[in-house]
Every structure is written in C-alpha cells, then in structure tokens.
Amino acid sequence: MAQQVIFYDIPSKAPAKGWSFNPWKVRMVLNMKGVDYKTEFVEYPDLVPTLKALGLPPNDPNEPGYFVDYTSPAIRYADGTFSMESWHIVHALEKQYPTPSLHLDDSIVEKVRNLAVVGPIVQNLMPKVPKNLLSDVSAEYFYLTRESMFGKPLQQVEAEAKDENWEDMKPVAKEIGDLLREKGGPFFLGETVSYADVCFVTYLKFMEMLDEEVFKRYLALDEAFPKVYEASRKWLARDD
C-alpha cells in the first residue's frame, strides 16, 4: 500500500520553513508534480542520528560535490524506501511521477547545474545564513562545519567579503541571462519548465529568504531573472 511521501528538510527559525537551495530543488519538484508529501524538519545536529535511524547509507565520498556523510534533502518515497541527495532523489521522482517532465536529459540541465550561480558572492552570502535563517542549535553547527569548508571562521569570511565580488558576478549573470533568452524565456527551454529552472530558481528563493536587499540586487543583474522567478512562483508557494 502506498504511503505518504515524507520529505526531510532543514528548518529556518520559527515558524519553520524550507530555505536551503538543495532541499528546495526537491521541494520544488514535489510541488511541480503535485505529489502528496509531508515535511519533517530536522535541525542540522539531528541529521546524522535521524537519517541513520532510517537505515540510509552515507553519501558516497567519491561522488562529485561530496561534503558530509549525511545531508538534507532526504526522502521516504510512497513505496516506503528512502534516499538522500537531491540529484538522486529527483531522478527517482521523475520515474515515479513522469509528468510534467523535468527534461533531465536535455543538455541545458547539465549546463545550468555546473554554473557558479552564486560562486563570486558566496563569501557575501554564507555568513548571513546562521544569523538570518537558523535556530541557535543549527547556527552553531553551521559555524563549525563552514569553518571546515572555508578553512577559516565564518566571521573572518564575512570580514573579508568585498562589495567588489558583485562585479565578478556580472559575467556569470550575463551567461545565465543569455541562456534564459536563447529560446525566448521565461524558462531555459522557452515556455517549457525543466530541472534547469529548478536549479537556478531555488538559488533565487534562498536569496529571497536570506536577505531582501541581496535578493533584489541579484535580480537586478539581468532582466531575465525576475521573469523566470515570477513564472516559477506557483511552485515555490508551499515551503513547509
């Protein structure tokens, strides 16, 4: 007998909402496909014991993008099985709920997945996460793990972040905008939404939740950005 899908996400400060762009990729796909799902929010320090208890094996350290053994998003499918990591989950959801198609095999998906959507401004963004979005217990975890990622405390990363990083963002933004214009927009495939849009729009959603001024500044980088975001809003409405 089919069960309700359970989606494991990291909560924002109360009231709990989804904020992180990787879990948002799965949440947006669930919303697009009209899947009946329930969210179980798990604070950062509770991810390992919670996901281990479900019987999930750790992430493969040899896979590209590996960061830690246990991460959100994770999911329990309708058949009662579990998996973790957005790219794996999205492929499984595409098989289980084939319409509307995510066009995962289209070359634009891989192209957008590999773009440094916020790469040049990551130092400007990450230090805001624990202060603006997280509960105390998750903020403490975030500070510790991101110090390992950056090789320095987040407070130092914040102090070293320069406004000039936004200038470095402009060529990347133009590349993304040109790709959105290539087939007339608002989506990367023109009038057809795909997983390429999910990969980009979920970063925009993250920035909107992180800092309204950052969000507006990013949208202003290219006229195509507000258009794709507006066209995607209906799939971003459910955030809990």
C-alpha positions in Angstrom: 0.0 0.0 0.0 1.3 3.4 -1.0 2.4 5.7 1.9 2.5 9.5 2.0 5.9 10.8 0.9 8.0 12.2 3.7 10.4 15.0 2.9 13.3 15.7 5.3 14.3 19.3 5.3 16.3 21.7 7.4 14.1 24.3 9.1 14.5 28.1 9.3 13.9 29.9 12.5 10.3 29.6 13.7 8.0 29.4 12.0 9.8 26.6 10.3 10.1 26.9 6.5 12.4 25.5 3.9 15.3 27.8 3.0 18.3 25.8 1.7 18.7 25.6 -2.0 19.5 21.9 -2.3 16.4 20.8 -0.3 14.4 23.4 -2.3 15.3 21.6 -5.5 13.4 18.5 -4.3 10.6 20.6 -2.7 10.1 22.5 -5.9 9.9 19.2 -7.9 7.4 17.8 -5.5 5.3 20.9 -5.8 5.6 20.9 -9.6 4.5 17.3 -9.8 1.7 17.7 -7.4 3.0 14.9 -5.0 1.2 14.5 -1.7 4.0 14.9 0.8 4.6 15.8 4.4 7.6 17.7 5.6 9.6 16.6 8.6 12.0 19.3 9.6 15.3 18.2 11.1 17.8 20.6 12.7 21.4 20.3 11.5 22.8 18.4 14.5 20.0 15.9 14.3 20.5 14.9 10.7 23.0 12.1 11.3 21.1 10.3 14.0 17.7 10.8 12.3 18.9 9.6 8.8 21.0 6.8 10.2 17.9 5.5 12.2 16.0 5.3 8.9 18.6 2.9 7.6 20.1 5.3 5.0 23.7 4.6 3.9 26.0 7.6 4.0 26.8 9.7 0.9 29.4 8.3 -1.4 32.7 10.2 -0.6 33.8 9.6 -4.2 30.8 11.4 -5.8 31.3 15.0 -7.1 30.1 17.6 -4.5 30.5 15.2 -1.5 30.6 17.3 1.7 29.5 15.2 4.6 28.1 11.7 5.1 24.5 12.7 5.9 22.7 15.7 4.4 19.3 17.1 3.6 17.4 16.6 1.4 16.3 13.1 2.2 13.0 11.4 1.4 10.8 8.5 2.1 9.1 7.5 -1.2 5.5 6.3 -1.4 6.8 2.7 -1.6 8.4 3.1 1.8 12.0 3.2 0.6 14.4 6.1 1.4 17.1 8.0 -0.3 19.2 11.1 0.1 20.9 13.8 -2.1 18.9 16.0 -4.5 20.2 14.7 -7.8 19.4 11.1 -6.9 16.0 12.0 -5.4 15.0 14.0 -8.5 15.8 11.1 -10.8 13.7 8.8 -8.7 10.8 11.2 -8.6 10.9 11.6 -12.4 10.5 7.9 -12.8 7.7 7.7 -10.2 5.8 10.8 -11.4 6.8 11.3 -15.0 4.5 14.3 -15.7 5.3 17.1 -16.0 8.7 16.1 -17.3 11.8 17.6 -15.8 13.7 17.1 -19.1 16.6 15.7 -17.2 18.3 14.5 -20.3 18.3 17.9 -22.0 21.8 19.4 -22.3 20.7 22.6 -20.6 20.2 20.8 -17.3 23.8 19.8 -17.0 24.9 23.2 -18.3 23.0 25.1 -15.6 23.9 22.6 -12.9 27.6 23.4 -13.5 27.2 27.2 -13.4 28.6 29.0 -10.4 25.3 30.7 -9.8 26.5 32.4 -6.6 30.2 31.5 -6.8 31.6 35.0 -6.9 29.4 36.2 -4.0 29.4 33.1 -1.8 31.6 34.9 0.8 28.9 37.7 0.9 26.1 35.2 1.4 27.1 32.3 3.6 27.9 34.4 6.8 24.3 35.7 6.7 22.8 32.2 6.9 23.3 31.4 10.7 22.3 35.0 11.7 19.3 35.4 9.4 17.9 31.9 9.0 18.9 29.4 11.6 17.9 28.4 15.1 20.6 28.6 17.7 21.3 24.9 17.6 21.6 24.8 13.8 23.6 28.0 13.7 26.2 26.6 16.0 26.5 23.6 13.7 26.7 25.7 10.6 29.5 27.9 12.0 31.6 24.8 12.8 31.1 22.9 9.5 31.5 26.0 7.3 34.8 26.8 9.1 36.0 23.5 7.9 34.7 24.3 4.3 36.3 27.7 4.1 39.4 26.9 6.2 38.6 29.9 8.4 35.9 31.0 10.8 32.7 32.4 9.1 33.2 35.7 11.0 36.6 36.0 9.1 34.9 35.1 5.8 32.4 37.9 6.5 35.1 40.4 7.3 37.0 39.6 4.1 33.9 39.7 1.8 34.1 42.6 -0.6 31.4 44.5 -2.4 33.5 44.2 -5.5 32.6 40.5 -5.6 29.3 41.7 -7.1 31.3 43.0 -10.1 32.7 39.4 -10.5 29.1 38.2 -10.5 28.2 40.2 -13.6 29.8 37.9 -16.3 28.2 34.8 -14.7 24.8 36.6 -14.6 25.1 37.5 -18.2 25.8 33.9 -19.2 22.7 32.7 -17.2 20.6 35.5 -18.7 21.7 34.7 -22.3 20.8 31.1 -21.7 17.3 32.1 -20.5 16.9 34.3 -23.6 18.1 31.7 -26.0 14.7 30.2 -26.6 12.6 33.2 -25.7 12.1 32.6 -22.0 10.9 32.8 -19.4 12.4 29.4 -18.8 15.6 27.9 -20.2 13.5 25.9 -22.7 11.3 28.8 -23.6 7.7 28.2 -22.4 8.7 24.8 -21.0 9.9 24.5 -17.4 12.7 22.0 -16.8 15.1 21.0 -14.0 17.5 23.6 -15.3 15.0 26.2 -14.0 14.7 24.4 -10.7 18.5 24.6 -10.2 18.5 28.3 -10.8 15.2 29.4 -9.2 16.0 27.6 -5.9 19.0 29.8 -5.5 16.8 32.9 -6.0 14.4 31.5 -3.4 17.3 31.0 -1.0 18.5 34.6 -1.5 14.9 36.0 -1.1 14.7 34.3 2.3 18.3 35.2 3.3 18.2 38.9 2.7 15.7 41.0 0.7 18.4 43.5 -0.4 20.7 40.7 -1.6 17.7 39.2 -3.5 16.8 42.5 -5.2 20.4 43.2 -6.1 20.8 39.7 -7.7 17.5 40.0 -9.6 18.7 43.4 -11.0 21.8 41.7 -12.5 19.7 40.6 -15.6 16.2 41.4 -16.8 15.6 37.6 -17.4 15.9 36.8 -13.7 12.7 38.4 -12.4 10.8 36.9 -15.3 11.8 33.3 -14.6 11.2 33.8 -10.9 7.7 35.2 -11.4 6.9 32.3 -13.8 8.0 29.8 -11.1 6.3 31.3 -8.0 3.4 28.9 -8.0 5.9 26.0 -7.3 7.6 28.0 -4.5 4.4 28.8 -2.6 4.5 25.7 -0.4 7.5 26.0 1.8 6.6 23.8 4.8 
